[in-house]
Amino acid sequence: METTIILLGLAAFLVLLVLVTGFRVVNQVERGVVFRLGRAQQRVRQPGLRVLIPLVDQMTKVNVQIVTMPVPTQEGITRDNVSVRVDAVVYFRVQDPMRASIEVQNYLFAIEQVAQTSLRNIIGKSELDDLLSNREELHRGLALMIDSPALGWGIHIDRVEIKDVQLPESMKRSMSRQAEAERERRSRVIVADGELQAAQKLADASGIMSQTPGALQLRLLQTVVEVAAEKNSTLIMPLPVELLRFFDKATQAAATPDRQDTVKESKDTVKELKDVAEEPRAVGESERPALDEGQRRAPEAAGTGQADVVTARTTSDVRSA
């Protein structure tokens, strides 16, 4: 009798144990894939308490959260023959738990290997400038390359991003020199543009001041006020050349009437002198041939020693006239 009771209690315990093991809890972030006698069931177990047939059903839980997987640093050569080292990160999630459990043995390892090979391929197809500045296009291309095989495994690639690009030291120095030269070029262009604009403004200001001489005096007074505001003991007064020209023009304008009167008087005096000079010529006009003949004979007599005689005769003829 006691043996029977012990056997019944042991059987009840085994039945209770089997029933307890037949209950499974599926979390909110998981999905359950049930294999009944090794055959996968089409219905995926949703979150909650699920009952399984003991010793017949086996359930595998698949996490459906977004997985963040860092891609190890990959070394490659770009299309423009620059050696770089690039690392990235992949964001993906399981979209079909059934296919992720059946189609691939370990989907995490498979995604990691596909990401590494795709990253090396994208490095070889891109140039250095694209890796440094045009990453959005590379991210889309890299995500498409990884998503192609992952789609057959029931995995959706959310996004792929390149984290860092490591360059050789020689390339870093070359790029720094290039950037410095570009900044120097821009600074020189900006300075030259400023000088051009300043020259244009100064030319406009000088044109206005040349038309209005008083503006130059006002500018001079303004400069004096600005210098005096510093409370300096010594004040230097600049005297522009334009100011001297202004006074010169004013002096010339005032002296123009007097100069005209002087010129007129000079002309009258010259005219009177001409009249006086012409009167003796009218009186001795009959004697002019004798004077001309005496002047012609003077050089001829110079060679024979008769120059004094000819000169004396000419003088006496002039006096008699």
NULOGU-165251 format. One line per 10 residues: number of its first residue (from 0); for each residue z, y, x of N, C-alpha, C, O. Coordinates in steps of 0.1 Angstrom, whole numbers, plus 5000, padded with zeros to 4 digits. Each point is the difference from the previous one (the first is absolute). Example, Ala and Ser with C-alpha at 12.3 -4.5 7.8 and 13.67 -1.06 7.14 Angstrom:
0> 5078/4943/5132/5000/5012/4991/5000/5012/5009/5007/5000/5010 | 4986/5011/4986/5000/5011/5009/5008/5011/4992/5001/5011/5005 .
END
This chain:
0> 5000/4988/5008/5000/5012/4992/5000/5013/5009/4992/5009/4997 | 5016/4991/5012/5001/5011/5009/4987/5002/5008/4995/5011/5003 | 4999/4978/5000/4987/5000/5008/4989/5006/4991/4992/5008/5005 | 5008/4989/4982/4990/5005/4991/5002/5015/4998/4990/5008/5000 | 5022/4997/4999/5003/5014/4999/4995/5007/5012/4994/5011/4999 | 5008/4984/5013/4996/5006/5012/4985/5001/5000/4994/5010/5005 | 4999/4980/4991/4985/5000/5000/4995/5010/4990/4990/5006/5004 | 5016/4995/4985/4995/5009/4990/5002/5015/5005/4992/5008/4998 | 5020/4994/5008/5002/5014/5005/4990/5003/5011/4995/5012/5001 | 5002/4978/5008/4990/5003/5010/4986/5003/4995/4993/5008/5005 .
10> 5004/4984/4984/4987/5002/4994/4999/5014/4993/4990/5007/5001 | 5021/4997/4993/5000/5013/4993/4999/5011/5011/4993/5011/4998 | 5014/4988/5013/4999/5010/5011/4986/5001/5005/4995/5011/5003 | 4998/4977/4999/4986/5000/5005/4991/5007/4990/4991/5008/5003 | 5011/4989/4984/4992/5007/4990/5002/5015/5000/4991/5007/4999 | 5022/4997/5002/5003/5014/5000/4994/5007/5012/4995/5011/5000 | 5005/4982/5011/4995/5005/5013/4984/5002/4998/4995/5010/5005 | 4999/4980/4989/4986/5001/4998/4996/5012/4991/4990/5007/5002 | 5018/4994/4987/4997/5011/4991/5002/5014/5007/4993/5009/4997 | 5018/4991/5011/5002/5013/5007/4989/5003/5010/4996/5012/5000 .
20> 4999/4979/5007/4989/5002/5009/4987/5003/4993/4991/5004/5006 | 5008/4993/4981/4988/5003/4993/4999/5015/4996/4989/5003/4994 | 5021/5005/5008/5000/5014/4996/4997/5008/5013/5007/4998/5010 | 4984/5011/4989/4997/5009/5011/4999/5014/4995/4996/5003/4989 | 5008/5006/5020/4999/5015/4996/4990/5006/5009/5000/4999/5012 | 4991/5008/4981/4989/5008/5007/5003/5014/5000/5002/5006/4989 | 4999/5001/5023/5004/5014/5001/4988/5009/4994/4989/4995/4998 | 5015/5018/5001/4990/5009/4994/4988/5002/5010/4989/5003/4996 | 5014/4996/5017/4989/5003/5010/4993/4987/5004/4992/5000/5010 | 5010/4989/4983/4994/4988/5004/4992/4994/4988/5002/5004/4988 .
30> 4989/4987/5016/4993/4992/4990/5001/4985/5004/4999/4997/5012 | 5003/4994/4978/5002/4986/5004/4987/4992/4997/4994/5001/4990 | 5003/4991/5020/4988/4990/4999/5006/4986/5000/5007/4996/5009 | 4991/4997/4980/5006/4987/4998/4989/4989/5003/4989/5001/4996 | 5016/4990/5012/4992/4988/5004/5007/4988/4993/5011/4996/5003 | 4981/4998/4988/5005/4988/4993/4994/4987/5005/4988/4998/4999 | 5020/4995/5008/4995/4988/5007/4989/5003/5010/4990/4993/5001 | 5011/5019/5005/4991/5004/5010/4988/5008/4995/4992/5005/5008 | 5007/4997/4979/4989/5007/4994/5005/5013/4995/5010/5001/4992 | 4983/5010/5012/5004/5014/4996/4997/5002/4985/4989/4997/4995 .
40> 5021/5009/4999/4998/5003/4986/4993/5014/4998/5003/5009/5008 | 4989/4992/4982/4992/5013/4999/5009/5011/4996/4997/5012/5003 | 5014/4986/4990/5009/5010/4995/5009/5004/5011/5008/4992/5005 | 4992/5021/4998/5009/5005/5011/5013/5004/4993/5000/5007/4989 | 5012/4989/5016/5013/5003/4994/5003/5015/5003/5000/5004/5011 | 5004/5003/4978/5003/5014/5001/5015/5001/5003/5008/4990/5000 | 4997/5022/5003/5014/5002/5003/5009/4995/4988/4997/5003/4988 | 5015/4991/5016/5010/4996/4990/5004/4986/5003/4997/4994/5011 | 5010/5000/4979/5005/4986/5002/4989/4990/4995/4995/5001/4989 | 5002/4990/5020/4989/4990/4997/5005/4986/5002/5008/4997/5009 .
50> 4987/4994/4982/5005/4987/5000/4989/4991/5005/4988/5001/4996 | 5016/4990/5014/4991/4991/5006/5004/4986/4997/5011/4997/4997 | 4979/4994/5004/5003/4986/4999/5006/4995/5013/4993/5001/5010 | 5020/4994/4990/5006/4996/5012/4992/4988/5007/4995/4991/4993 | 5004/5010/5019/4994/4990/5009/4985/4999/4997/4993/4990/5005 | 5001/5019/4987/4986/4999/4997/4993/5013/5004/4989/5001/5006 | 5018/5010/4990/4994/5013/5003/5006/5007/5012/5012/4998/5003 | 4980/5008/5005/5004/5008/5011/4994/5015/4999/4988/5001/4997 | 5020/5008/5005/4996/5014/4998/5000/5008/5014/5010/4999/5007 | 4979/5008/4995/5000/5009/5012/5000/5015/4995/4992/5003/4992 .
60> 5016/5004/5014/5001/5014/4996/4992/5009/5010/5000/4998/5012 | 4992/5011/4982/4991/5009/5008/5005/5015/4997/5001/5004/4988 | 5001/5003/5022/5004/5014/4999/4987/5008/4997/4990/4999/5007 | 5011/5010/4983/4989/5008/4996/5002/5015/5004/4993/5009/4996 | 5017/4994/5012/5002/5014/5005/4989/5003/5010/4994/4992/5006 | 5005/5021/4996/4991/5005/5011/5006/4997/5014/5012/5004/5002 | 4981/4990/5006/5004/4996/5013/4995/5009/5010/4988/5004/5000 | 5021/5001/5009/4996/5009/5011/4999/4992/5013/5010/4995/5005 | 4978/5003/5000/4998/4992/5012/4995/5008/5011/4989/5006/4999 | 5018/4996/5012/4995/5007/5012/4990/4991/5007/5002/4989/5003 .
70> 4987/5017/5002/4990/4993/5007/5003/5003/5015/5001/5012/5004 | 5000/4978/5004/5003/5002/5015/4989/5008/5006/4989/5001/4996 | 5015/5005/5015/4991/5009/5007/4988/4992/5006/5001/4990/5006 | 4987/5015/4990/4987/4994/5005/4993/5009/5010/4999/5012/4997 | 4997/4982/5013/4992/5007/5011/4985/4998/4998/4996/4988/4999 | 4997/5022/5002/4985/4999/4998/4993/5011/5007/5006/5010/5005 | 4981/4990/4995/4991/5010/5005/4992/5006/4989/4993/4993/4992 | 5007/5020/5007/4993/5006/4989/4985/5000/5003/4995/4996/5010 | 4997/5009/4980/4985/5000/5002/4996/5010/5011/4989/4998/5006 | 5019/5012/4997/4996/5009/5011/5008/4996/5013/5002/5009/5009 .
80> 5001/4978/4992/5005/4994/5013/5014/5007/5004/5001/5004/5012 | 5008/4997/4979/5013/5005/5003/5010/4989/4997/5001/4995/4989 | 5008/5001/5021/5010/4989/4997/5012/5006/4993/5006/5010/5005 | 4997/4985/4984/5011/5005/4991/5009/4988/4996/4996/4988/5000 | 5016/5015/4996/5009/4991/4994/5005/5005/4986/5005/5012/5000 | 4993/4980/4990/5002/5005/4986/5009/4990/4993/4998/4988/5001 | 5011/5018/4991/5008/4992/4992/5000/5005/4985/4997/5012/4999 | 5005/4980/4992/4998/5004/4986/5011/4993/4991/5008/4992/5005 | 4992/5011/4982/5009/4994/4990/4992/4997/4988/4992/5008/4996 | 5011/4980/4998/4993/4996/4988/5010/4999/4988/5011/4994/5002 .
90> 4985/5011/4987/5008/4999/4987/4992/4991/4991/4989/5003/4996 | 5017/4986/4999/4994/4991/4991/5010/4993/4991/5012/5001/5002 | 4983/4993/4987/5008/4993/4991/4993/4988/4994/4988/5000/5000 | 5019/4990/4995/4994/4988/4995/4997/5003/4985/5008/5004/4992 | 4979/4995/5005/4995/5003/4987/4999/4987/4992/5002/5000/4987 | 4995/4989/5019/4999/4987/4993/5009/4990/5007/4996/4994/5010 | 5016/5003/4985/5009/4991/5007/4995/4986/5001/5002/4993/5010 | 4990/5003/4980/4995/4986/5001/4990/4998/5011/5001/4991/5008 | 4990/5019/4994/4990/4999/5011/5007/5002/5014/4996/4994/5010 | 5014/5015/4990/5007/5002/5013/5008/4988/5004/5002/4998/5012 .
100> 5002/4993/4979/5007/4988/5003/4991/4989/5003/5004/4990/5007 | 4984/5010/4988/4991/4988/5001/4989/5003/5011/4997/4991/5008 | 4997/5020/4991/4988/5003/5008/5003/5002/5015/4991/4996/5008 | 5020/5008/4996/5004/5003/5014/5014/4994/5002/5009/5000/4992 | 4992/4995/5021/5013/4994/5003/5011/5010/5001/5011/4998/4994 | 4987/5012/5014/5010/5011/5002/4993/5013/4999/4993/5004/5010 | 5007/5002/4979/4992/5013/4998/5005/5011/5009/4992/5009/5003 | 5021/4992/5000/5004/5010/5009/4994/4999/5014/4995/5010/5005 | 5005/4978/5001/4994/4999/5013/4985/5002/4999/4994/5006/5009 | 4999/4989/4980/4986/5002/4999/4996/5015/4999/4991/5004/5006 .
110> 5017/5004/4986/4997/5014/4999/5002/5007/5014/4992/5009/5003 | 5018/4987/5004/5002/5006/5013/4989/4997/5010/4996/5010/5007 | 4999/4978/4993/4988/4997/5009/4988/5007/4996/4992/5005/5008 | 5005/4996/4979/4988/5007/4995/5001/5015/5004/4990/5006/5003 | 5022/5000/4995/5002/5014/5004/4998/5003/5014/4994/5010/5004 | 5010/4981/5005/4998/5002/5014/4985/4999/5004/4995/5009/5007 | 4998/4981/4988/4986/4999/5003/4992/5012/4994/4991/5005/5006 | 5013/4999/4982/4993/5012/4994/5002/5012/5008/4991/5009/5001 | 5021/4993/5004/5003/5012/5008/4992/5000/5013/4995/5011/5003 | 5004/4978/5003/4992/5000/5012/4985/5003/4997/4993/5006/5008 .
120> 5002/4988/4981/4986/5003/4996/4998/5015/4997/4990/5006/5004 | 5019/5000/4989/4999/5014/4997/5001/5009/5012/4993/5011/5000 | 5014/4985/5010/5001/5008/5013/4986/4999/5007/4996/5010/5005 | 4998/4978/4995/4987/4999/5007/4989/5007/4993/4990/5004/5007 | 5011/4999/4980/4989/5006/4993/5002/5015/4999/4991/5007/4995 | 5021/4998/5009/5003/5015/4998/4999/5007/5014/5001/4993/5010 | 4998/5020/4989/5001/5008/5012/5014/5006/5001/5008/4999/4991 | 4995/5007/5021/5014/5005/5002/5003/5011/4991/5011/5001/4995 | 4980/5008/5003/5002/5011/4991/5004/4996/4985/5008/5006/4994 | 4985/4983/5002/5003/4994/4987/5014/4995/4999/5008/5001/4990 .
130> 4997/4992/5021/5013/4995/5000/5011/5011/5000/5011/4998/4995 | 4985/5013/5011/5010/5011/5001/5000/5009/4988/5011/5005/4996 | 4978/4998/4998/4999/5010/4990/4995/4995/4986/5003/5006/4990 | 4989/4984/5010/4993/4995/4987/5006/4987/4996/4993/4990/4999 | 5021/5010/5000/5006/4987/4997/4999/4995/4985/5001/4988/4998 | 4997/5022/4993/4999/4996/4986/4989/4990/4998/5001/4990/4993 | 4987/5013/5013/4989/4991/4999/5003/4987/5006/4996/4989/4995 | 5010/5011/5016/5004/4987/5007/5010/4992/4992/4999/4988/4999 | 5010/5019/4994/5010/4993/4992/4993/4992/4988/5003/4989/4997 | 4987/5018/4997/4993/4994/4989/4992/4988/5005/4999/4989/4994 .
140> 4994/5013/5018/4992/4989/5005/5009/4988/5004/4996/4988/4998 | 5015/5015/5008/5009/4989/5004/5006/4993/4988/5001/4987/5001 | 5003/5020/4989/5005/4993/4988/4989/4991/4993/5004/4990/4995 | 4984/5015/5005/4989/4992/4995/4998/4987/5008/4997/4989/4994 | 5004/5012/5019/4998/4988/5008/5011/4990/4998/4998/4988/5001 | 5014/5017/4997/5012/4990/4998/5000/4995/4986/5003/4988/4998 | 4992/5020/4992/5001/4996/4986/4990/4989/4997/5001/4993/4990 | 4988/5007/5018/4989/4990/4996/5005/4985/5001/4998/4993/4990 | 5009/5003/5020/5005/4986/5000/5013/4999/4992/5003/4989/4994 | 5005/5021/5005/5013/5000/4993/4998/4999/4985/5009/4995/4993 .
150> 4980/5010/5002/4997/4999/4986/4999/4986/4995/5004/4996/4989 | 4991/4995/5019/4999/4986/4996/5013/4993/5001/5001/4988/4995 | 5009/5018/5011/5014/4994/5001/5009/5005/4989/5012/4996/5000 | 4983/5012/4992/5008/5006/4989/5009/5011/5005/5011/5003/4994 | 4985/5004/5017/5008/5011/5006/4992/5013/4999/4988/5000/5003 | 5018/5010/4993/4994/5013/4999/5005/5009/5011/5012/5002/5002 | 4979/5004/5006/5003/5010/5011/5002/5013/4994/4990/5006/4994 | 5022/4999/5006/5002/5014/4994/4995/5011/5009/4993/5008/4995 | 5010/4992/5018/4995/5010/5009/5002/4995/5014/5009/4992/5003 | 4983/5014/5007/5002/4997/5014/4999/5013/5007/4992/5009/4997 .
160> 5017/4993/5013/5001/5013/5007/5001/4997/5015/5008/4991/5004 | 4985/5017/5004/5002/4999/5015/5012/5009/5003/5000/5012/4997 | 5009/4983/5010/5012/5007/5004/4999/5008/5013/5003/5012/4999 | 4992/4982/5011/5000/5007/5013/4988/4996/5008/4995/4988/4999 | 4999/5021/5009/4989/4997/5009/5004/5004/5014/5003/5012/5002 | 4998/4979/5007/5005/5002/5013/4988/5001/5009/4991/4991/5001 | 5008/5020/5007/4989/5003/5009/5004/4998/5014/5012/5002/5003 | 4978/4996/5006/5004/5000/5015/5004/5014/5004/4996/5010/4994 | 5011/4990/5017/5005/5013/5005/4988/5009/5005/5001/5012/4998 | 4989/4982/5008/4989/5008/5004/4992/5007/4988/4996/5011/5001 .
170> 5003/4981/4988/4994/5006/4988/5009/5011/4994/4994/5009/4995 | 5019/4989/5006/5009/5011/4995/4998/5012/5008/5000/5011/4994 | 4999/4988/5019/4998/5012/5008/4987/5007/4997/4999/5012/4999 | 4990/4980/4999/4987/5005/4997/5000/5008/4987/4994/5010/4998 | 5013/4984/4992/5000/5006/4987/5008/5013/5000/4997/5009/4993 | 5014/4991/5015/5008/5012/5001/4992/5011/5007/5001/5012/4996 | 4991/4985/5014/4992/5010/5006/4989/5005/4991/4998/5012/4999 | 4997/4979/4993/4990/5004/4990/5006/5010/4989/4994/5010/4997 | 5018/4986/4999/5006/5008/4990/5004/5014/5005/4999/5010/4994 | 5006/4990/5019/5003/5013/5006/4988/5009/5002/5000/5012/4998 .
180> 4988/4982/5006/4988/5007/5001/4996/5006/4987/4995/5011/4999 | 5006/4981/4990/4996/5005/4987/5009/5011/4995/4995/5010/4995 | 5018/4989/5008/5009/5011/4996/4997/5013/5008/5000/5011/4995 | 4996/4987/5018/4997/5011/5009/4987/5007/4994/4999/5012/5000 | 4991/4980/4996/4988/5005/4995/5003/5008/4987/4994/5011/4998 | 5014/4984/4993/5003/5007/4988/5007/5013/5003/4998/5010/4993 | 5012/4990/5016/5007/5012/5004/4991/5011/5005/5001/5012/4996 | 4989/4984/5012/4991/5010/5006/4991/5005/4989/4997/5012/5000 | 4998/4980/4991/4992/5005/4989/5008/5009/4991/4994/5011/4996 | 5018/4986/5002/5008/5009/4991/5003/5014/5007/4999/5010/4994 .
190> 5004/4989/5019/5002/5013/5008/4987/5008/5000/5000/5012/4998 | 4988/4981/5004/4988/5008/5000/4996/5006/4987/4995/5011/4999 | 5008/4981/4990/4998/5005/4987/5009/5012/4997/4996/5010/4994 | 5016/4990/5011/5009/5011/4998/4996/5012/5008/5000/5012/4995 | 4995/4986/5017/4994/5011/5008/4988/5006/4993/4998/5013/5000 | 4993/4979/4994/4989/5005/4993/5004/5008/4988/4994/5011/4998 | 5015/4985/4994/5004/5007/4989/5007/5013/5004/4998/5011/4994 | 5010/4989/5017/5006/5012/5004/4990/5010/5005/5001/5012/4998 | 4989/4983/5009/4989/5009/5005/4993/5007/4989/4996/5011/5000 | 5001/4981/4989/4993/5005/4989/5009/5011/4993/4994/5011/4996 .
200> 5019/4987/5003/5008/5009/4993/5001/5013/5009/5000/5011/4995 | 5002/4987/5018/5000/5012/5009/4987/5008/5000/5001/5012/5000 | 4988/4981/4999/4987/5007/4999/4999/5008/4987/4996/5011/5000 | 5009/4983/4989/5000/5008/4987/5009/5012/5001/4997/5011/4996 | 5015/4987/5010/5010/5011/5002/4994/5011/5008/5002/5012/4997 | 4992/4984/5014/4994/5010/5009/4989/5008/4993/4998/5012/5002 | 4994/4981/4990/4989/5007/4993/5006/5010/4990/4995/5011/4998 | 5016/4986/4995/5006/5009/4991/5006/5012/5007/4999/5011/4996 | 5008/4986/5016/5006/5011/5007/4989/5009/5006/5003/5012/5001 | 4986/4983/5003/4989/5008/5005/4995/5010/4990/4996/5011/5003 .
210> 5004/4984/4984/4995/5009/4989/5011/5010/4996/4997/5011/4995 | 5016/4985/5007/5011/5009/4996/5009/5002/5012/5008/4991/5002 | 4990/5019/5006/5008/5002/5012/5015/5001/4997/5008/4997/5009 | 4995/5008/4980/5014/5002/4997/5008/4987/4999/5012/4999/5002 | 4981/4990/4995/5006/4987/4999/5006/4996/5014/5010/4993/5000 | 4983/5010/5010/5005/4997/5014/5013/5007/5003/5009/4994/5006 | 4992/5019/4989/5013/5007/5002/5011/4993/4992/5011/4999/5005 | 4986/4997/4983/5010/4994/4991/5005/4987/5007/5011/4996/5000 | 4979/4996/5005/5004/4988/5007/5008/5002/5012/5010/4992/5003 | 4987/5019/5005/5009/5003/5011/5014/5004/4996/5009/4996/5006 .
220> 4992/5011/4983/5013/5004/4995/5008/4987/4995/5012/4999/5002 | 4981/4992/4992/5006/4988/4996/5005/4992/5011/5011/4994/5000 | 4982/5005/5011/5004/4993/5012/5012/5007/5006/5009/4993/5005 | 4992/5020/4995/5011/5007/5005/5013/4997/4992/5011/4998/5005 | 4987/5001/4982/5011/4997/4991/5005/4986/5003/5013/4997/5000 | 4978/4993/5002/5004/4986/5002/5008/4999/5014/5009/4993/5001 | 4986/5015/5009/5007/4999/5013/5013/5007/4999/5010/4996/5006 | 4991/5015/4987/5013/5008/4999/5010/4992/4992/5012/5003/5001 | 4984/4987/4990/5010/4993/4993/5009/4991/5008/5010/4996/4996 | 4985/5001/5016/5008/4991/5009/5011/5008/5008/5007/4994/5007 .
230> 4994/5019/4991/5010/5008/5006/4999/5000/5015/5010/4998/5007 | 4978/5003/4998/4998/5001/5014/5002/5014/5006/4998/5010/4993 | 5007/4991/5019/5002/5013/5006/4988/5006/5006/4999/5012/5002 | 4991/4979/5001/4987/5005/5005/4989/4997/4990/4999/4989/4995 | 4993/5021/5002/4989/4998/4991/4987/5003/5007/4998/5011/5005 | 4993/4980/4995/4987/5001/5007/4990/5003/4989/4998/4993/4990 | 4995/5019/5012/4990/5004/4990/4986/4996/5005/4995/5006/5009 | 4999/4985/4985/4986/4997/5004/4990/5010/4995/5002/5005/4989 | 4988/4998/5019/4991/5010/4997/4986/4994/4999/4994/4998/5011 | 5001/4998/4978/4988/4992/4999/4988/5009/5004/5000/5012/4999 .
240> 4989/4982/5006/4988/5007/5004/4994/5006/4987/4994/5011/5001 | 5007/4982/4988/4994/5005/4988/5006/5014/4996/4993/5009/4994 | 5020/4993/5009/5006/5012/4997/4995/5011/5008/4997/5012/4995 | 5000/4986/5018/4994/5010/5009/4986/5003/4995/4996/5011/5000 | 4997/4979/4995/4986/5002/4995/5001/5009/4987/4991/5009/4998 | 5019/4989/4994/5002/5008/4988/5002/5015/5004/4994/5008/4994 | 5015/4994/5016/5002/5014/5004/4987/5006/5007/4997/5012/4998 | 4996/4980/5009/4988/5004/5006/4989/5004/4990/4994/5011/5001 | 5005/4981/4988/4991/5004/4990/5004/5013/4993/4991/5008/4996 | 5022/4993/5001/5005/5013/4994/4997/5012/5009/4996/5010/4995 .
250> 5006/4989/5018/4997/5011/5009/4985/5003/5001/4997/5012/5000 | 4995/4978/5000/4986/5002/5000/4995/5007/4987/4991/5009/5000 | 5015/4987/4989/4996/5006/4987/5004/5015/5000/4993/5008/4994 | 5019/4996/5012/5004/5014/5000/4992/5008/5010/4998/5012/4997 | 4997/4982/5014/4993/5007/5010/4985/5001/4997/4993/5007/5008 | 5002/4987/4982/4985/5000/4997/4995/5014/4997/4990/5004/5005 | 5017/5004/4986/4995/5013/4997/4999/5010/5012/4990/5006/5002 | 5021/4994/5006/5000/5008/5012/4989/4996/5010/4994/5009/5006 | 5004/4979/4995/4990/4995/5009/4986/5004/4995/4991/5003/5008 | 5007/4997/4979/4987/5004/4995/4997/5015/5003/4989/5004/5004 .
260> 5022/5005/4995/4998/5014/5003/4997/5002/5014/4992/5008/5004 | 5015/4985/5005/4998/5001/5014/4986/4996/5004/4993/5006/5008 | 5002/4983/4986/4986/4996/5003/4990/5010/4995/4990/5003/5007 | 5013/5004/4982/4991/5010/4995/4999/5012/5009/4989/5005/5003 | 5023/4999/5002/5001/5012/5009/4992/4996/5013/4993/5008/5006 | 5009/4980/4999/4993/4996/5012/4985/5000/4998/4993/5004/5009 | 5002/4992/4980/4986/5000/4997/4995/5015/5000/4989/5002/5005 | 5018/5007/4989/4996/5014/5000/5000/5006/5014/4990/5007/5003 | 5020/4989/5005/5000/5005/5014/4988/4995/5008/4994/5008/5007 | 5003/4980/4991/4988/4994/5007/4987/5006/4996/4992/5003/5008 .
270> 5008/5000/4979/4987/5007/4995/4999/5014/5006/4989/5004/5004 | 5022/5004/4997/4999/5013/5006/4996/4999/5014/4992/5009/5005 | 5014/4982/5003/4996/4998/5014/4986/4997/5002/4993/5005/5009 | 5001/4987/4982/4986/4997/5001/4992/5012/4997/4990/5002/5007 | 5014/5007/4984/4992/5012/4997/5000/5009/5012/4990/5006/5004 | 5022/4995/5002/5001/5009/5012/4992/4995/5012/4994/5008/5007 | 5006/4979/4994/4992/4994/5011/4985/5001/4998/4993/5001/5010 | 5003/5000/4978/4985/5001/4997/4995/5014/5002/4988/5002/5002 | 5020/5008/4997/4995/5014/5001/4995/5003/5014/4989/5006/5000 | 5016/4992/5012/4994/5002/5013/4987/4993/5002/4991/5005/5006 .
280> 5008/4983/4988/4988/4993/5001/4989/5007/4993/4988/5000/5005 | 5015/5007/4984/4989/5007/4993/4995/5012/5008/4989/5003/5000 | 5021/5004/5007/4996/5012/5008/4992/4995/5012/4990/5007/5003 | 5014/4983/5005/4993/4996/5012/4991/4989/4998/4998/4991/5009 | 4996/5008/4979/4991/4988/4998/4987/5001/5007/4994/4990/5004 | 5002/5023/4999/4988/5002/5008/5002/4996/5015/4990/4997/5007 | 5022/5003/4998/5003/4997/5013/5002/4985/5003/5001/4996/5011 | 5000/4996/4977/5003/4986/5002/4990/4992/5008/5004/4991/5007 | 4983/5012/4992/4991/4993/5009/5002/5002/5015/4999/4991/5008 | 5005/5021/4995/5003/5003/5014/5012/4992/5005/5000/4995/5011 .
290> 5011/5004/4980/5011/4992/5003/4997/4985/5002/5004/4994/5009 | 4988/5001/4982/4996/4986/5001/4992/4998/5012/5002/4989/5007 | 4989/5020/4997/4992/4998/5012/5008/5001/5012/4998/4992/5010 | 5012/5017/4990/5009/5001/5012/5008/4987/5002/5003/4996/5011 | 5002/4998/4977/5008/4988/5001/4992/4988/5005/5005/4991/5007 | 4981/5009/4989/4992/4989/5005/4997/5001/5015/4999/4990/5007 | 5000/5023/4998/4997/5002/5014/5012/4997/5009/4999/4998/5012 | 5013/5003/4982/5012/4998/5008/5001/4987/5007/5003/5000/5012 | 4995/4989/4981/5000/4987/5007/4989/4998/5011/5002/4994/5010 | 4986/5013/4987/4989/4998/5010/5004/5007/5013/4996/4996/5011 .
300> 5011/5016/4988/5003/5007/5012/5012/4995/5007/5003/5004/5011 | 5004/4986/4983/5012/4994/5007/4996/4993/5013/5008/5000/5009 | 4980/4994/4991/4996/4993/5012/4995/5009/5011/4999/4995/5011 | 4997/5018/4987/4995/5008/5010/5009/5011/5004/4996/5009/5008 | 5017/4991/4987/5010/5009/5004/4999/5013/4993/5006/5010/5004 | 4987/4991/4984/4998/5013/4992/5008/4999/4988/4997/5008/4990 | 5014/4984/5009/5008/4999/4987/5007/5012/4998/5001/5005/4988 | 5005/5002/5022/5008/5012/4998/4991/5012/4995/5004/5008/4991 | 4984/4992/5014/4991/5011/4996/4996/4999/4985/5000/5010/4993 | 4997/4977/5003/4996/4998/4986/5012/5003/4991/4998/5006/4989 .
310> 5014/4990/5015/5012/5003/4992/5002/5014/4998/5004/5005/4990 | 4994/5003/5021/5003/5014/5000/4990/5007/4991/5004/5009/4992 | 4983/4987/5008/4990/5006/4991/5003/4997/4986/4999/5009/4991 | 5005/4979/5006/5004/4996/4986/5011/5008/4995/5000/5004/4989 | 5010/4999/5020/5012/5007/4996/4996/5015/4997/5005/5006/4991 | 4986/5000/5018/4996/5013/4998/4992/5002/4987/5001/5010/4993 | 4991/4980/5004/4992/5001/4988/5009/4999/4987/4997/5007/4991 | 5013/4985/5010/5010/4999/4989/5007/5013/4998/5001/5005/4989 | 5003/5001/5022/5008/5013/4999/4991/5011/4994/5004/5008/4992 | 4983/4992/5013/4991/5010/4994/4997/4998/4986/4999/5010/4992 .
320> 5001/4978/5003/4999/4997/4986/5012/5005/4992/5000/4998/4988 .
END
